[in-house]
Amino acid sequence: MATGWHPEIDATPTPADVECMAEVLEGQHGAMAAEVADFFATKHGLAGDAGRSWAWAGVAEMIRNRARRRLHEKLSA
């Protein structure tokens, strides 16, 4: 089965893609979701794939921002 993913093509995600990736990681890995995204950012960075490294770093940042927002909402309630 062909996937349509081509490693030589830039994979810049849209903001919606980043949010979706963050939600999936949070659902699968809970409190460790940001660390999982950091792992992929580092893996791609070490492999020389700056675009994917940047994308995963963005996912990690979004996960941390979402966690801070949830904590703030909980403390404000």
PyMOL commands that place a pseudoatom at each C-alpha (Angstrom):
pseudoatom trace, name=CA, resn=MET, resi=1, chain=A, elem=C, hetatm=0, pos=[0.000, 0.000, 0.000]
pseudoatom trace, name=CA, resn=ALA, resi=2, chain=A, elem=C, hetatm=0, pos=[1.443, 3.387, -1.009]
pseudoatom trace, name=CA, resn=THR, resi=3, chain=A, elem=C, hetatm=0, pos=[1.310, 6.056, 1.659]
pseudoatom trace, name=CA, resn=GLY, resi=4, chain=A, elem=C, hetatm=0, pos=[1.880, 9.323, -0.162]
pseudoatom trace, name=CA, resn=TRP, resi=5, chain=A, elem=C, hetatm=0, pos=[4.637, 10.363, 2.289]
pseudoatom trace, name=CA, resn=HIS, resi=6, chain=A, elem=C, hetatm=0, pos=[7.867, 11.331, 0.578]
pseudoatom trace, name=CA, resn=PRO, resi=7, chain=A, elem=C, hetatm=0, pos=[10.868, 12.010, 2.840]
pseudoatom trace, name=CA, resn=GLU, resi=8, chain=A, elem=C, hetatm=0, pos=[12.493, 14.351, 0.331]
pseudoatom trace, name=CA, resn=ILE, resi=9, chain=A, elem=C, hetatm=0, pos=[9.496, 16.715, 0.293]
pseudoatom trace, name=CA, resn=ASP, resi=10, chain=A, elem=C, hetatm=0, pos=[9.118, 19.455, 2.914]
pseudoatom trace, name=CA, resn=ALA, resi=11, chain=A, elem=C, hetatm=0, pos=[6.423, 18.542, 5.420]
pseudoatom trace, name=CA, resn=THR, resi=12, chain=A, elem=C, hetatm=0, pos=[5.427, 21.868, 6.930]
pseudoatom trace, name=CA, resn=PRO, resi=13, chain=A, elem=C, hetatm=0, pos=[2.250, 21.237, 8.925]
pseudoatom trace, name=CA, resn=THR, resi=14, chain=A, elem=C, hetatm=0, pos=[-0.672, 23.631, 9.123]
pseudoatom trace, name=CA, resn=PRO, resi=15, chain=A, elem=C, hetatm=0, pos=[-1.742, 24.909, 12.566]
pseudoatom trace, name=CA, resn=ALA, resi=16, chain=A, elem=C, hetatm=0, pos=[-4.643, 22.449, 12.385]
pseudoatom trace, name=CA, resn=ASP, resi=17, chain=A, elem=C, hetatm=0, pos=[-2.177, 19.605, 11.722]
pseudoatom trace, name=CA, resn=VAL, resi=18, chain=A, elem=C, hetatm=0, pos=[-0.088, 20.615, 14.744]
pseudoatom trace, name=CA, resn=GLU, resi=19, chain=A, elem=C, hetatm=0, pos=[-3.175, 20.755, 16.964]
pseudoatom trace, name=CA, resn=CYS, resi=20, chain=A, elem=C, hetatm=0, pos=[-4.335, 17.363, 15.734]
pseudoatom trace, name=CA, resn=MET, resi=21, chain=A, elem=C, hetatm=0, pos=[-0.899, 15.844, 16.361]
pseudoatom trace, name=CA, resn=ALA, resi=22, chain=A, elem=C, hetatm=0, pos=[-0.891, 17.361, 19.868]
pseudoatom trace, name=CA, resn=GLU, resi=23, chain=A, elem=C, hetatm=0, pos=[-4.335, 15.909, 20.619]
pseudoatom trace, name=CA, resn=VAL, resi=24, chain=A, elem=C, hetatm=0, pos=[-3.340, 12.451, 19.407]
pseudoatom trace, name=CA, resn=LEU, resi=25, chain=A, elem=C, hetatm=0, pos=[-0.143, 12.439, 21.465]
pseudoatom trace, name=CA, resn=GLU, resi=26, chain=A, elem=C, hetatm=0, pos=[-2.022, 13.661, 24.549]
pseudoatom trace, name=CA, resn=GLY, resi=27, chain=A, elem=C, hetatm=0, pos=[-4.568, 10.892, 24.082]
pseudoatom trace, name=CA, resn=GLN, resi=28, chain=A, elem=C, hetatm=0, pos=[-1.947, 8.200, 23.591]
pseudoatom trace, name=CA, resn=HIS, resi=29, chain=A, elem=C, hetatm=0, pos=[0.783, 9.343, 25.999]
pseudoatom trace, name=CA, resn=GLY, resi=30, chain=A, elem=C, hetatm=0, pos=[-0.920, 11.605, 28.553]
pseudoatom trace, name=CA, resn=ALA, resi=31, chain=A, elem=C, hetatm=0, pos=[1.537, 13.577, 30.676]
pseudoatom trace, name=CA, resn=MET, resi=32, chain=A, elem=C, hetatm=0, pos=[4.458, 12.306, 28.570]
pseudoatom trace, name=CA, resn=ALA, resi=33, chain=A, elem=C, hetatm=0, pos=[3.075, 13.687, 25.281]
pseudoatom trace, name=CA, resn=ALA, resi=34, chain=A, elem=C, hetatm=0, pos=[5.421, 16.692, 25.110]
pseudoatom trace, name=CA, resn=GLU, resi=35, chain=A, elem=C, hetatm=0, pos=[8.431, 14.479, 25.778]
pseudoatom trace, name=CA, resn=VAL, resi=36, chain=A, elem=C, hetatm=0, pos=[7.371, 12.143, 22.965]
pseudoatom trace, name=CA, resn=ALA, resi=37, chain=A, elem=C, hetatm=0, pos=[7.144, 15.115, 20.585]
pseudoatom trace, name=CA, resn=ASP, resi=38, chain=A, elem=C, hetatm=0, pos=[10.572, 16.318, 21.810]
pseudoatom trace, name=CA, resn=PHE, resi=39, chain=A, elem=C, hetatm=0, pos=[11.970, 12.858, 21.061]
pseudoatom trace, name=CA, resn=PHE, resi=40, chain=A, elem=C, hetatm=0, pos=[10.771, 13.058, 17.460]
pseudoatom trace, name=CA, resn=ALA, resi=41, chain=A, elem=C, hetatm=0, pos=[12.067, 16.628, 17.130]
pseudoatom trace, name=CA, resn=THR, resi=42, chain=A, elem=C, hetatm=0, pos=[15.501, 15.487, 18.293]
pseudoatom trace, name=CA, resn=LYS, resi=43, chain=A, elem=C, hetatm=0, pos=[15.431, 12.361, 16.107]
pseudoatom trace, name=CA, resn=HIS, resi=44, chain=A, elem=C, hetatm=0, pos=[14.679, 14.362, 12.974]
pseudoatom trace, name=CA, resn=GLY, resi=45, chain=A, elem=C, hetatm=0, pos=[17.136, 17.097, 13.948]
pseudoatom trace, name=CA, resn=LEU, resi=46, chain=A, elem=C, hetatm=0, pos=[19.955, 14.583, 14.338]
pseudoatom trace, name=CA, resn=ALA, resi=47, chain=A, elem=C, hetatm=0, pos=[19.008, 13.087, 10.971]
pseudoatom trace, name=CA, resn=GLY, resi=48, chain=A, elem=C, hetatm=0, pos=[19.364, 16.520, 9.353]
pseudoatom trace, name=CA, resn=ASP, resi=49, chain=A, elem=C, hetatm=0, pos=[15.662, 17.003, 8.693]
pseudoatom trace, name=CA, resn=ALA, resi=50, chain=A, elem=C, hetatm=0, pos=[15.184, 20.526, 10.045]
pseudoatom trace, name=CA, resn=GLY, resi=51, chain=A, elem=C, hetatm=0, pos=[11.619, 20.886, 8.737]
pseudoatom trace, name=CA, resn=ARG, resi=52, chain=A, elem=C, hetatm=0, pos=[10.282, 17.859, 10.563]
pseudoatom trace, name=CA, resn=SER, resi=53, chain=A, elem=C, hetatm=0, pos=[12.339, 18.686, 13.640]
pseudoatom trace, name=CA, resn=TRP, resi=54, chain=A, elem=C, hetatm=0, pos=[10.786, 22.155, 13.696]
pseudoatom trace, name=CA, resn=ALA, resi=55, chain=A, elem=C, hetatm=0, pos=[7.300, 20.682, 13.199]
pseudoatom trace, name=CA, resn=TRP, resi=56, chain=A, elem=C, hetatm=0, pos=[7.668, 18.282, 16.130]
pseudoatom trace, name=CA, resn=ALA, resi=57, chain=A, elem=C, hetatm=0, pos=[9.117, 21.052, 18.309]
pseudoatom trace, name=CA, resn=GLY, resi=58, chain=A, elem=C, hetatm=0, pos=[5.975, 23.046, 17.508]
pseudoatom trace, name=CA, resn=VAL, resi=59, chain=A, elem=C, hetatm=0, pos=[3.828, 20.106, 18.588]
pseudoatom trace, name=CA, resn=ALA, resi=60, chain=A, elem=C, hetatm=0, pos=[5.730, 19.864, 21.903]
pseudoatom trace, name=CA, resn=GLU, resi=61, chain=A, elem=C, hetatm=0, pos=[5.282, 23.591, 22.479]
pseudoatom trace, name=CA, resn=MET, resi=62, chain=A, elem=C, hetatm=0, pos=[1.552, 23.378, 21.752]
pseudoatom trace, name=CA, resn=ILE, resi=63, chain=A, elem=C, hetatm=0, pos=[1.149, 20.451, 24.166]
pseudoatom trace, name=CA, resn=ARG, resi=64, chain=A, elem=C, hetatm=0, pos=[2.882, 22.423, 26.923]
pseudoatom trace, name=CA, resn=ASN, resi=65, chain=A, elem=C, hetatm=0, pos=[0.779, 25.520, 26.194]
pseudoatom trace, name=CA, resn=ARG, resi=66, chain=A, elem=C, hetatm=0, pos=[-2.412, 23.451, 26.313]
pseudoatom trace, name=CA, resn=ALA, resi=67, chain=A, elem=C, hetatm=0, pos=[-1.346, 21.927, 29.658]
pseudoatom trace, name=CA, resn=ARG, resi=68, chain=A, elem=C, hetatm=0, pos=[-0.619, 25.387, 31.106]
pseudoatom trace, name=CA, resn=ARG, resi=69, chain=A, elem=C, hetatm=0, pos=[-3.988, 26.651, 29.880]
pseudoatom trace, name=CA, resn=ARG, resi=70, chain=A, elem=C, hetatm=0, pos=[-5.803, 23.669, 31.449]
pseudoatom trace, name=CA, resn=LEU, resi=71, chain=A, elem=C, hetatm=0, pos=[-3.969, 24.190, 34.743]
pseudoatom trace, name=CA, resn=HIS, resi=72, chain=A, elem=C, hetatm=0, pos=[-4.784, 27.898, 34.745]
pseudoatom trace, name=CA, resn=GLU, resi=73, chain=A, elem=C, hetatm=0, pos=[-8.465, 27.170, 34.045]
pseudoatom trace, name=CA, resn=LYS, resi=74, chain=A, elem=C, hetatm=0, pos=[-8.533, 24.614, 36.838]
pseudoatom trace, name=CA, resn=LEU, resi=75, chain=A, elem=C, hetatm=0, pos=[-6.937, 27.028, 39.309]
pseudoatom trace, name=CA, resn=SER, resi=76, chain=A, elem=C, hetatm=0, pos=[-9.268, 29.840, 38.275]
pseudoatom trace, name=CA, resn=ALA, resi=77, chain=A, elem=C, hetatm=0, pos=[-12.416, 27.767, 38.785]
for i in range(1, 77): cmd.bond("trace and resi %d" % i, "trace and resi %d" % (i + 1))
show_as sticks, trace
zoom trace
